[in-house]
Amino acid sequence: MVPMATTPASTTLASTTLANTAATRSALIVIDVQESFRRRPNWAAVSDPQIVEQVNRLVAVARAKGDLVVWVLHVEPGTGNVFDPALGHVRLMEGLAPLDGEPVITKTAHNAFTTTNLQQLLVQHGVGELVISGLRTEQCCETTTRVGFDLGYQVVFVTDATATHPIEHRDAPAGRSLAEILADPSTLGTEEIIARTEYALAGRFARIATVAELERG
């Protein structure tokens, strides 16, 4: 007897999602553009200090089209670090302001789906395409892109509306200053991180775009 084929749960979920959404509507997902990052010493080495300006340009495009804008904040309750809500840094960076009705959700995982109701929000609003921006390029933004694609969404990764920091080698000693980290030839620089992210995502998980391209429509 030939075993009956089974459908993975993720595939079923993706099919259900797209069967009930209008694939022409997009949602801009703004990930972790929050004060927490500005409180870290490595903010001085961020790839784009003007990330707020870039995100605001995307927000203007999304609002003009009537697309959904979802704001995501990362929290680590009880840790005592900059992502602990008790310290007051888990808030959008100055210059970013959600409109009434624009969801603001908090996550405790790297991607914006696993620990939130993002999937439910997207289904409710008939979203079939995600536009990804925020912090950090190769971490929460890339991870959200991969999960979103696997759930069946078309994804646009707006690289110049993301930002990141240099990454130390896994064998680097702990507790070094930012100057020491940057002087180490084994540290992965932001340009290389961003390039690697685009190589990994393009044609597999997302279409790579710029803010200017989306502004032109």
Disulfide bonds with the S-S distance in Angstrom:
none
